C-alpha cells in the first residue's frame, strides 16, 4: 500500500495525490472448496485532487477471479466436474465534493461508471474448456449514483 501527495509538482498539479494498494493471497490446503469466496488478488488505485473548496477522486478497483463453488456436473448430464468463478473485473468510481463551510458540504458519487458486468463462469481448468463456452451468466447492475448533503452540527 502506498499513499503520496504530489506536492513536488508545479502549480495546480501539486494538489494531486495517489493511493494504491495490492493484495495477493496464496491459498493452499487439502480441499479447494475450503477457499470458496476468497478473492486471491485485489488492487486499488486512486487519483485525488484537493484544493478547497473542491475535492475530486477517480478510483480504479481490480477484483481478481473468485472461486464461487465446485460442481459435479451431474445436473447437466456431465460426468466431469467443473468450478464456478466470478470472472476478474475492473471497476471505476468518481467522487466529487464541494465545501461551502466547515459545517456544510455537498457531494456526488458515481460507482462503476463504465457499467462493468459481473460474469459468472463455469469451466474445468483440467479439461481445457473452450473460452467461448466459459461464460454462464452475466449481471449488469448499472451505474450507482449518490448525491447528497453533509452537515456537521
C-alpha positions in Angstrom: 0.0 0.0 0.0 1.2 3.5 -0.8 -0.2 7.0 -0.4 1.7 10.0 -1.8 0.8 13.7 -2.0 2.3 15.0 -5.3 3.2 18.4 -3.7 6.6 18.4 -5.5 4.8 19.1 -8.8 4.4 22.6 -10.1 1.2 24.8 -10.0 -2.2 23.1 -9.7 -0.6 19.7 -10.1 0.6 19.9 -6.5 -3.0 19.4 -5.4 -3.0 15.8 -6.7 -2.3 12.7 -4.6 -2.2 9.0 -5.4 -3.3 6.0 -3.4 -2.5 2.4 -4.4 -2.7 -1.0 -2.8 -2.3 -4.6 -3.9 -3.2 -7.8 -2.1 -2.2 -11.3 -3.2 -3.3 -14.3 -1.2 -1.5 -17.7 -1.6 -4.1 -20.2 -0.6 -3.4 -23.9 -0.1 -4.9 -26.8 1.7 -6.4 -30.3 1.3 -9.7 -29.0 -0.2 -10.2 -26.3 -2.8 -13.7 -25.8 -1.6 -12.3 -24.6 1.8 -11.4 -21.4 -0.1 -14.7 -20.7 -1.7 -15.5 -16.9 -2.0 -11.9 -15.9 -1.3 -10.6 -13.3 -3.8 -6.8 -14.1 -4.1 -5.8 -10.9 -6.0 -7.2 -7.4 -5.4 -5.9 -4.0 -6.2 -6.9 -0.4 -6.0 -5.6 2.9 -7.4 -7.0 6.3 -6.8 -6.0 9.7 -8.1 -7.3 12.6 -6.0 -7.4 16.3 -6.3 -8.0 18.5 -3.3 -8.0 22.3 -3.3 -10.6 23.9 -1.1 -13.5 24.2 -1.7 -13.4 21.3 -4.2 -12.1 17.8 -3.9 -12.4 15.0 -6.5 -11.3 11.5 -6.8 -11.2 8.8 -9.5 -10.8 5.3 -8.2 -9.9 2.1 -10.1 -10.6 -1.2 -8.4 -9.4 -4.6 -9.6 -11.2 -7.7 -8.3 -9.5 -11.0 -9.3 -11.1 -14.2 -10.2 -13.2 -15.6 -7.3 -14.0 -19.3 -6.8 -17.7 -19.5 -6.2 -18.3 -23.2 -5.9 -17.3 -26.6 -7.2 -19.8 -28.5 -9.3 -20.1 -32.2 -10.1 -21.8 -31.6 -13.5 -24.3 -34.4 -12.8 -27.3 -32.0 -13.0 -26.2 -31.2 -16.6 -25.6 -34.8 -17.6 -21.8 -34.3 -17.4 -19.5 -36.9 -15.8 -16.7 -34.5 -15.2 -16.7 -31.7 -12.6 -16.2 -28.0 -13.1 -15.9 -24.9 -11.0 -17.9 -21.7 -10.9 -16.0 -18.5 -10.8 -16.7 -14.8 -10.8 -14.6 -13.5 -13.6 -11.9 -10.9 -12.8 -13.1 -7.3 -13.4 -12.1 -3.7 -13.2 -14.5 -1.0 -11.8 -14.1 2.8 -11.9 -15.7 5.2 -9.4 -15.8 9.0 -9.4 -16.4 11.2 -6.3 -16.7 15.0 -6.1 -17.3 17.2 -3.0 -17.8 20.9 -2.6 -17.3 22.5 0.8 -19.4 25.6 1.5 -18.3 25.9 5.1 -16.8 23.9 8.0 -20.3 22.6 8.6 -21.9 22.2 5.2 -20.8 20.2 2.1 -22.5 18.7 -1.0 -21.3 15.6 -2.7 -21.9 13.4 -5.7 -20.6 9.8 -6.1 -20.8 7.5 -9.1 -19.9 3.9 -8.8 -19.0 1.5 -11.6 -19.3 4.4 -14.2 -18.3 2.1 -17.0 -21.1 -0.4 -16.1 -18.7 -3.3 -15.9 -20.8 -6.5 -15.7 -20.3 -9.3 -13.2 -19.7 -12.5 -15.1 -20.2 -16.0 -13.7 -18.1 -18.6 -15.5 -18.3 -22.4 -15.4 -15.4 -24.4 -16.6 -12.8 -27.1 -15.8 -9.2 -26.0 -15.8 -8.0 -29.6 -16.2 -10.2 -30.3 -19.3 -9.2 -27.1 -21.2 -12.7 -25.7 -21.6 -13.1 -23.5 -24.7 -13.0 -19.8 -23.9 -16.3 -19.2 -25.8 -18.1 -21.8 -23.6 -17.0 -20.5 -20.2 -19.4 -17.6 -19.6 -22.5 -18.9 -17.9 -24.3 -15.8 -16.6 -23.8 -12.0 -16.9 -25.3 -9.5 -14.4 -25.3 -5.7 -15.0 -26.1 -3.6 -12.0 -25.9 -0.2 -13.8 -24.2 2.9 -12.5 -24.9 3.7 -8.9 -25.3 7.4 -8.2 -25.5 9.1 -4.8 -25.9 12.9 -4.4 -26.3 14.5 -1.0 -25.6 17.0 1.7 -23.2 16.6 4.6 -23.8 18.6 7.7 -21.9 18.9 11.0 -23.6 20.3 14.0 
